[in-house]
């Protein structure tokens, strides 16, 4: 006759997820495109493949047209972006700042957005100036001897 098999008690251990193991997940990165002119400020966040995550402009934050390029309004733009990015789990940003072609300086809102986002705890990996510049362009008006009065 066969001998009866003894049953060995098996303890099943459940893995408890701690906060550290959940946070160790890969940090999600995004690209923040900032376009500043002296009339408006636009902030457009995309993922690394170029799909839009969020887009906030000065006109979405204020009803006064003259204030759209104000640094104070840029801080409100950054706060709205921070809320959306925190929901998505994005903590790292590549920043691309663009100005109107031919302008010598940045608009007033660019620095305010970057500063506000760093205060909110976002890690800024890179800041790049992607301003376009003219390379010759069409022939100027006036002919060979120039424009005469």
Residue, then its C-alpha position, 0 to 999 in steps of 0.5 A: x500500500x501507498x503511504x499517505x502524503x503529508x500535507x505541508x502548510x504553505x504560507x502565501x506572502x503578500x507583497x506589500x507595496x511601500x511608497x518607495x517602490x511605487x515612487x521608484x517607477x520611471x519619471x515621466x518627462x515632457x517638453x514645455x514649449x513657451x512662446x512669448x511676445x510682447x502681446x501674449x504668452x503661450x505655454x504648450x506641453x507635449x510628451x516626448x513624441x509630440x502629442x499635446x498634454x496641455x496648452x495654456x495661454x494668457x487669454x485663458x487666464x485673464x480677460x484683459x488683453x493688455x495683461x496677457x504678456x504680464x509676468x504675473x499672468x505667466x505665474x498663473x499660466x504656470x500654476x494651471x500647467x502644474x495642476x495638469x502635469x501633476x495629474x499626469x505624473x510628470x515631474x521632469x521638463x525639457x523647456x524650449x523658449x521661442x520669441x517672435x522672429x527678429x525680436x532682440x529679447x524674450x517676452x516678459x512671461x518666459x522667465x516667470x513661467x520657468x521660475x514658478x515651475x521650479x518652485x512647484x517642484x518640477x525638475x528642469x532638464x534643459x532650456x533651449x532657445x528655438x527662436x527662428x531667425x531670418x536667413x536672407x529672405x525676399x528682396x527688399x523694396x526700393x530697387x538698385x539705388x534704394x528708396x528715395x524720398 
